[in-house]
């Protein structure tokens, strides 16, 4: 078969029912319908005559780049055949289900992905499809890590099952070698794959961290990131492998108080992230974790000008990935934006982000943050002297937290304070804040234990105003 005859032989290999199926598909697609003429012309030929085809369709657009048109039609035929024969074998069916799993995973629809994966797993086991079993386990591990990354026991069980599948495949390979009386292959050290390099570096990183060798752990991650940058196509296709290892390195650098070095890396990462197309949900989470580290660093340094720039970058990224950012992440960042502006006494900007949260339907997402943003709303309206509006929001706050079984003591104190503050004269505020500060100081240990002050420092706010 000559290379230029590939399309002719593919068309001639089709059965009558396959041809009928293809033509029905082509007629329902405008781009494909144009190529139906070419399909019919080739099908009518006894022997392939490309010159005759070009004369017949002289003037048609697809003839100008005929070799590309043939490739396009070839691809259309194979795509249609894949669909026509999707149940031709259990393996083909499992492969289709795994495609569904990948699509659902990328959209963050993990429960639906697990349902599909269960179907694929049952088929792979029933028909002893070893490579498909391995693929199923691969997705089980990815789904588990996306939802419960700390479940080391379950992840370990999946890795153990993958090892068993590989052992079975290796045994089958040995049996084939014996059956065909093939000479034994010499064991040569194969070059490490990128995945192997990533895993090896992470093993070194974790071992060093566990043994207190933070500097050595840092070096392993830096070398890994440098290695990953040698694979730009892979990073573009799967940016999560760079983002996850970058976040590990940023965690070490902030632990070592190397904040400036961490910020340089974050700026480099942002350039990379901004060039990326639409991303899957797990990768978005990793990237937003990078941004979160940046915000924490600016907050600790009280560098509000830099924080403002970071907020603009983060919101730009969120807007580009609209519809794919998990609601919990939106709520977390918008709360942080509002809190940072409040700390800077930019109450108008704080109120802007608070209103975005209040106008968004978060349903049952992060109830703790939804309560904190409402406390912040009361604080902002008090600072802006919106006393009439404050009365309305105090009532709204009561209704919102009414569902809680038991209010914390500090919550009861704050509710009483804001209820009275809406009707106080300004001359009475100093004493009211002084009383609130004293009451909150008595609750300081409980506030620290429950990390309340990490979200909103009510105590410092009361102290500043008393």
C-alpha positions as CSV (number, residue, x, y, z in Angstrom):
1,X,0.0,0.0,0.0
2,X,1.4,3.4,-1.0
3,X,1.3,6.1,1.7
4,X,-1.0,8.3,-0.4
5,X,-3.5,5.4,-0.7
6,X,-4.3,5.1,3.1
7,X,-7.7,6.8,2.8
8,X,-8.7,4.6,-0.1
9,X,-8.0,1.4,1.7
10,X,-9.7,2.5,4.8
11,X,-12.9,3.4,2.9
12,X,-12.7,0.1,1.0
13,X,-12.5,-1.9,4.2
14,X,-15.8,-0.5,5.5
15,X,-18.9,-2.8,5.6
16,X,-22.2,-1.7,4.1
17,X,-23.7,-0.9,7.6
18,X,-20.6,1.0,8.6
19,X,-20.8,3.2,5.5
20,X,-24.5,3.8,6.1
21,X,-23.7,4.9,9.7
22,X,-20.9,7.2,8.6
23,X,-23.1,8.9,5.9
24,X,-25.9,9.5,8.5
25,X,-23.3,11.1,10.8
26,X,-21.7,13.2,8.0
27,X,-25.1,14.6,7.0
28,X,-25.8,15.9,10.5
29,X,-22.5,17.8,10.6
30,X,-21.9,20.8,8.3
31,X,-18.1,20.5,8.1
32,X,-18.3,16.7,7.6
33,X,-21.1,17.0,5.0
34,X,-18.7,18.7,2.6
35,X,-16.4,15.7,2.9
36,X,-19.2,13.3,2.1
37,X,-18.7,14.1,-1.6
38,X,-15.1,13.2,-1.3
39,X,-15.9,10.0,0.6
40,X,-18.4,8.9,-2.1
41,X,-16.0,9.7,-5.0
42,X,-13.2,7.6,-3.5
43,X,-15.7,4.8,-2.6
44,X,-16.8,4.5,-6.3
45,X,-13.2,4.0,-7.5
46,X,-12.0,0.5,-8.3
47,X,-8.3,1.7,-7.9
48,X,-7.2,4.9,-6.3
49,X,-6.7,7.7,-8.8
50,X,-5.9,10.9,-7.0
51,X,-5.5,13.0,-10.2
52,X,-9.0,12.1,-11.2
53,X,-10.4,13.2,-7.8
54,X,-8.6,16.5,-8.0
55,X,-10.1,17.1,-11.5
56,X,-13.6,16.2,-10.4
57,X,-13.5,18.6,-7.5
58,X,-11.5,21.4,-9.1
59,X,-12.4,24.7,-7.5
60,X,-13.5,23.2,-4.2
61,X,-11.7,24.6,-1.1
62,X,-10.6,21.2,0.2
63,X,-8.7,20.4,-3.0
64,X,-6.2,23.3,-2.4
65,X,-4.6,21.4,0.5
66,X,-5.6,17.9,-0.5
67,X,-3.2,16.0,1.7
68,X,-4.7,17.8,4.8
69,X,-8.2,17.2,3.6
70,X,-7.5,13.5,3.3
71,X,-6.1,13.4,6.8
72,X,-9.2,15.3,8.1
73,X,-11.6,12.8,6.4
74,X,-9.5,9.9,7.7
75,X,-9.9,11.3,11.2
76,X,-13.6,11.8,10.8
77,X,-14.0,8.2,9.7
78,X,-12.1,6.7,12.6
79,X,-13.9,8.9,15.1
80,X,-17.3,7.7,13.7
81,X,-16.0,4.1,13.8
82,X,-15.0,4.4,17.4
83,X,-18.5,5.5,18.2
84,X,-20.1,2.8,16.0
85,X,-17.9,0.1,17.6
86,X,-17.9,1.4,21.1
87,X,-19.3,-1.8,22.4
88,X,-17.2,-4.0,20.1
89,X,-15.2,-5.1,23.2
90,X,-15.3,-4.7,26.9
91,X,-11.9,-2.9,26.8
92,X,-13.3,-0.3,24.3
93,X,-16.3,0.2,26.6
94,X,-14.1,0.6,29.7
95,X,-11.9,3.2,27.8
96,X,-15.0,5.2,27.0
97,X,-16.1,5.1,30.6
98,X,-12.7,6.3,31.7
99,X,-13.0,9.3,29.4
100,X,-16.2,10.2,31.2
101,X,-14.3,9.9,34.5
102,X,-11.6,12.3,33.3
103,X,-14.1,14.9,32.1
104,X,-16.1,14.7,35.4
105,X,-12.8,14.9,37.4
106,X,-11.7,18.0,35.5
107,X,-15.1,19.7,36.3
108,X,-14.7,18.8,40.0
109,X,-17.8,16.5,39.9
110,X,-16.1,13.8,42.0
111,X,-19.2,11.9,43.2
112,X,-20.3,11.5,39.5
113,X,-16.7,10.5,38.5
114,X,-16.7,7.8,41.2
115,X,-20.0,6.4,40.0
116,X,-18.6,6.0,36.5
117,X,-15.3,4.6,37.8
118,X,-17.1,1.9,39.8
119,X,-18.7,0.7,36.5
120,X,-15.3,0.7,34.8
121,X,-13.7,-1.2,37.7
122,X,-16.4,-3.9,37.6
123,X,-16.0,-4.5,33.9
124,X,-12.2,-4.4,34.1
125,X,-12.3,-7.1,36.8
126,X,-14.9,-9.2,35.2
127,X,-13.0,-9.5,31.9
128,X,-9.5,-9.5,33.5
129,X,-8.4,-6.4,31.7
130,X,-5.2,-5.8,33.6
131,X,-4.1,-2.6,31.9
132,X,-7.7,-1.2,32.4
133,X,-7.6,-2.3,36.1
134,X,-4.4,-0.3,36.4
135,X,-6.0,2.8,34.8
136,X,-9.0,2.4,37.1
137,X,-6.7,2.4,40.2
138,X,-4.9,5.4,38.8
139,X,-8.2,7.4,38.8
140,X,-9.2,6.0,42.2
141,X,-6.0,7.5,43.6
142,X,-6.5,10.8,41.8
143,X,-10.1,11.2,43.0
144,X,-9.1,10.2,46.6
145,X,-6.2,12.7,46.7
146,X,-8.5,15.4,45.3
147,X,-11.0,14.9,48.1
148,X,-9.1,13.4,51.1
149,X,-5.4,13.9,50.5
150,X,-4.6,13.0,54.1
151,X,-6.2,9.5,53.9
152,X,-2.8,7.8,53.7
153,X,-4.2,4.4,54.6
154,X,-6.7,4.3,51.7
155,X,-4.1,5.8,49.2
156,X,-1.7,3.1,50.4
157,X,-4.2,0.4,49.7
158,X,-4.7,1.7,46.1
159,X,-0.9,1.8,45.5
160,X,-0.7,-1.8,46.8
161,X,-3.4,-2.9,44.4
162,X,-1.6,-1.2,41.5
163,X,1.5,-3.2,42.5
164,X,-0.4,-6.4,42.4
165,X,-1.7,-5.6,38.9
166,X,1.8,-4.9,37.7
167,X,3.0,-8.2,39.3
168,X,0.3,-10.1,37.4
169,X,1.3,-8.3,34.1
170,X,4.9,-9.2,34.7
171,X,4.0,-12.8,35.3
172,X,2.1,-13.0,32.0
173,X,5.0,-11.4,30.3
174,X,7.4,-14.1,31.6
175,X,5.0,-16.8,30.5
176,X,4.8,-15.4,27.0
177,X,8.6,-15.2,26.9
178,X,8.8,-18.9,27.9
179,X,6.1,-20.0,25.5
180,X,7.8,-18.3,22.5
181,X,11.2,-19.4,23.8
182,X,12.5,-15.9,23.5
183,X,16.0,-15.1,24.8
184,X,16.0,-13.5,28.3
185,X,16.4,-9.7,28.1
186,X,19.3,-8.1,29.8
187,X,18.2,-5.8,32.6
188,X,19.3,-2.3,31.6
189,X,18.7,0.7,33.7
190,X,16.0,2.6,31.8
191,X,16.1,6.4,31.9
192,X,13.7,7.7,34.6
193,X,10.4,9.0,33.4
194,X,9.2,12.4,34.5
195,X,6.7,10.8,36.8
196,X,9.5,8.7,38.4
197,X,11.6,11.8,38.9
198,X,8.7,13.6,40.6
199,X,8.1,10.7,42.9
200,X,11.7,10.2,43.7
201,X,12.2,13.9,44.5
202,X,9.1,13.9,46.8
203,X,10.4,10.8,48.6
204,X,13.6,12.6,49.3
205,X,11.7,15.8,50.3
206,X,9.5,14.0,52.8
207,X,12.3,12.0,54.3
208,X,14.3,15.1,54.9
209,X,11.3,17.0,56.4
210,X,10.6,14.1,58.8
211,X,14.2,14.0,59.9
212,X,14.4,17.8,60.4
213,X,16.6,18.4,57.4
214,X,14.6,21.3,56.1
215,X,17.5,22.8,54.0
216,X,18.0,19.5,52.2
217,X,14.3,19.1,51.6
218,X,14.2,22.6,50.1
219,X,17.1,21.8,47.7
220,X,15.3,18.7,46.5
221,X,12.2,20.7,45.6
222,X,14.2,23.4,43.9
223,X,16.0,20.8,41.8
224,X,12.7,19.2,40.9
225,X,11.1,22.5,39.9
226,X,14.1,23.3,37.7
227,X,13.8,19.8,36.1
228,X,10.1,20.3,35.5
229,X,10.8,23.5,33.6
230,X,12.6,21.5,31.0
231,X,9.2,20.0,30.0
232,X,7.2,23.1,28.9
233,X,4.7,21.0,26.9
234,X,4.0,18.7,29.8
235,X,3.6,21.6,32.1
236,X,1.1,23.3,29.8
237,X,-0.9,20.1,29.5
238,X,-0.7,19.3,33.3
239,X,0.3,22.5,35.2
240,X,-0.8,20.9,38.5
241,X,2.5,18.9,38.7
242,X,4.4,22.2,38.9
243,X,1.9,24.0,41.1
244,X,1.7,21.2,43.8
245,X,5.5,21.0,44.1
246,X,5.8,24.8,44.1
247,X,3.4,25.0,47.0
248,X,5.4,22.5,48.9
249,X,8.5,24.6,48.4
250,X,6.7,27.8,49.4
251,X,5.6,26.1,52.6
252,X,9.2,25.3,53.5
253,X,10.4,28.8,52.6
254,X,7.8,30.5,54.7
255,X,8.6,28.1,57.6
256,X,12.2,29.2,57.2
257,X,11.1,32.9,57.1
258,X,12.5,33.2,53.6
259,X,9.6,35.4,52.7
260,X,11.3,37.4,50.0
261,X,12.5,34.3,48.2
262,X,9.0,32.9,48.4
263,X,7.5,36.1,46.9
264,X,9.9,36.0,44.0
265,X,8.8,32.4,43.2
266,X,5.2,33.4,43.5
267,X,5.6,36.2,41.0
268,X,7.3,33.8,38.6
269,X,4.4,31.4,39.1
270,X,1.8,34.0,38.3
271,X,3.4,34.7,34.9
272,X,3.1,31.0,34.2
273,X,-0.5,30.7,35.5
274,X,-1.7,33.7,33.5
275,X,-0.7,32.0,30.2
276,X,-2.7,28.9,31.0
277,X,-6.1,28.2,29.2
278,X,-9.2,26.9,31.0
279,X,-8.1,24.6,33.9
280,X,-9.6,21.6,35.7
281,X,-10.8,22.1,39.3
282,X,-7.9,20.3,41.1
283,X,-5.4,22.5,39.3
284,X,-7.4,25.6,40.1
285,X,-7.3,24.7,43.8
286,X,-3.5,24.3,43.7
287,X,-3.0,27.6,42.0
288,X,-5.3,29.4,44.4
289,X,-3.3,27.9,47.2
290,X,-0.3,29.7,45.8
291,X,-2.2,32.9,45.8
292,X,-3.3,32.3,49.3
293,X,0.3,32.0,50.5
294,X,1.0,35.3,48.8
295,X,-1.9,37.1,50.6
296,X,-0.8,35.6,54.0
297,X,2.7,36.9,53.4
298,X,1.5,40.5,52.6
299,X,-0.9,40.4,55.6
300,X,1.9,39.4,58.0
301,X,4.2,42.1,56.5
302,X,1.3,44.6,56.6
303,X,2.2,45.4,53.0
304,X,-1.2,46.7,51.9
305,X,-0.1,48.2,48.6
306,X,1.3,44.8,47.5
307,X,-1.8,43.1,48.8
308,X,-4.0,45.3,46.7
309,X,-2.0,44.3,43.6
310,X,-2.3,40.6,44.6
311,X,-6.1,41.0,45.1
312,X,-6.4,42.3,41.5
313,X,-4.3,39.4,40.2
314,X,-6.3,36.8,42.1
315,X,-9.7,38.2,41.0
316,X,-8.4,38.3,37.4
317,X,-7.5,34.6,37.6
318,X,-10.9,33.8,39.2
319,X,-12.7,35.7,36.4
320,X,-10.8,33.8,33.7
321,X,-11.7,30.5,35.3
322,X,-15.4,31.5,35.8
323,X,-17.6,28.7,36.6
324,X,-14.8,26.3,37.6
325,X,-13.6,27.8,40.9
326,X,-15.1,25.9,43.8
327,X,-17.6,28.0,45.9
328,X,-15.6,27.4,49.1
329,X,-12.5,29.1,47.5
330,X,-14.5,32.1,46.2
331,X,-15.9,32.6,49.7
332,X,-12.5,32.3,51.3
333,X,-10.8,34.8,49.0
334,X,-13.6,37.3,49.1
335,X,-13.6,37.2,52.9
336,X,-9.9,37.7,52.9
337,X,-10.1,40.7,50.6
338,X,-12.8,42.3,52.8
339,X,-10.8,41.6,55.9
340,X,-7.5,43.0,54.5
341,X,-9.3,46.3,53.5
342,X,-10.9,46.5,56.9
343,X,-7.6,46.2,58.6
344,X,-6.3,49.0,56.4
345,X,-9.4,51.0,57.3
346,X,-10.5,51.2,53.7
347,X,-14.1,50.5,54.7
348,X,-15.7,51.2,51.3
349,X,-13.5,48.6,49.6
350,X,-14.2,46.2,52.5
351,X,-17.9,46.7,52.1
352,X,-17.6,46.1,48.3
353,X,-16.3,42.6,48.9
354,X,-18.7,41.9,51.8
355,X,-21.6,42.7,49.5
356,X,-20.3,40.4,46.8
357,X,-20.4,37.6,49.3
358,X,-23.8,38.5,50.7
359,X,-25.3,38.7,47.2
360,X,-23.8,35.3,46.2
361,X,-25.8,32.2,47.0
362,X,-23.3,30.0,48.9
363,X,-25.9,27.8,50.5
364,X,-24.2,25.4,52.9
365,X,-20.6,26.3,52.0
366,X,-18.2,27.1,54.8
367,X,-20.8,28.3,57.4
368,X,-18.0,29.5,59.6
369,X,-16.8,32.0,57.0
370,X,-20.3,33.1,56.2
371,X,-20.7,34.0,59.9
372,X,-17.4,35.8,60.0
373,X,-18.2,37.9,56.9
374,X,-21.4,38.9,58.6
375,X,-19.6,40.0,61.7
376,X,-17.2,42.0,59.5
377,X,-20.3,43.6,57.8
378,X,-21.5,44.8,61.2
379,X,-18.1,46.2,62.1
380,X,-17.8,48.0,58.7
381,X,-21.3,49.6,59.0
382,X,-20.4,50.7,62.6
383,X,-17.2,52.3,61.4
384,X,-19.1,54.0,58.6
385,X,-21.7,55.2,61.1
386,X,-24.5,53.6,59.1
387,X,-26.5,53.1,62.3
388,X,-29.9,52.7,60.6
389,X,-28.5,50.0,58.3
390,X,-26.7,48.5,61.3
391,X,-30.0,47.8,63.0
392,X,-31.2,45.9,60.0
393,X,-28.1,43.8,59.7
394,X,-28.0,43.0,63.4
395,X,-31.5,41.4,63.0
396,X,-30.3,39.6,59.9
397,X,-27.3,38.3,61.8
398,X,-29.6,37.0,64.6
399,X,-31.7,35.1,62.0
400,X,-28.6,33.7,60.3
401,X,-27.0,32.2,63.4
402,X,-30.3,31.1,64.9
403,X,-29.9,27.6,63.5
404,X,-26.8,27.1,65.5
405,X,-27.5,24.8,68.5
406,X,-25.3,26.7,70.9
407,X,-23.9,30.2,70.4
408,X,-20.3,30.7,71.5
409,X,-19.9,33.1,74.5
410,X,-18.0,35.6,72.3
411,X,-20.9,35.5,69.7
412,X,-23.4,36.3,72.5
413,X,-21.2,39.2,73.6
414,X,-20.8,40.6,70.1
415,X,-24.6,40.3,69.4
416,X,-25.4,42.3,72.6
417,X,-22.7,44.9,71.7
418,X,-24.0,45.5,68.2
419,X,-27.6,45.5,69.3
420,X,-26.8,48.3,71.7
421,X,-24.3,50.1,69.4
422,X,-27.0,50.9,66.9
423,X,-28.8,53.1,69.4
424,X,-25.8,54.6,71.3
425,X,-24.6,58.1,71.1
426,X,-21.1,58.5,69.8
427,X,-19.9,59.8,73.1
428,X,-20.8,56.4,74.6
429,X,-18.9,54.3,72.2
430,X,-15.5,54.5,74.0
431,X,-17.1,53.0,77.2
432,X,-19.0,50.4,75.1
433,X,-15.8,49.3,73.3
434,X,-13.9,49.3,76.6
435,X,-16.5,46.9,78.1
436,X,-16.4,44.7,75.0
437,X,-12.6,44.5,75.2
438,X,-12.7,43.5,78.9
439,X,-15.3,40.8,78.2
440,X,-13.3,39.4,75.2
441,X,-10.1,39.4,77.2
442,X,-11.8,37.1,79.6
443,X,-12.5,34.8,76.6
444,X,-9.0,35.1,75.1
445,X,-7.9,31.5,75.7
446,X,-11.1,30.1,74.2
447,X,-10.7,32.5,71.2
448,X,-7.2,31.3,70.7
449,X,-8.1,27.6,71.0
450,X,-10.8,28.0,68.4
451,X,-8.6,30.2,66.2
452,X,-11.3,32.9,66.1
453,X,-8.8,35.7,66.2
454,X,-7.0,34.2,63.1
455,X,-10.1,35.1,61.1
456,X,-11.1,38.4,62.7
457,X,-9.2,40.0,65.5
458,X,-12.2,41.3,67.5
459,X,-10.0,41.9,70.5
460,X,-7.6,44.2,68.8
461,X,-10.5,46.1,67.2
462,X,-12.2,46.6,70.5
463,X,-8.9,47.7,72.1
464,X,-8.2,50.3,69.4
465,X,-11.6,51.9,69.8
466,X,-11.8,51.8,73.6
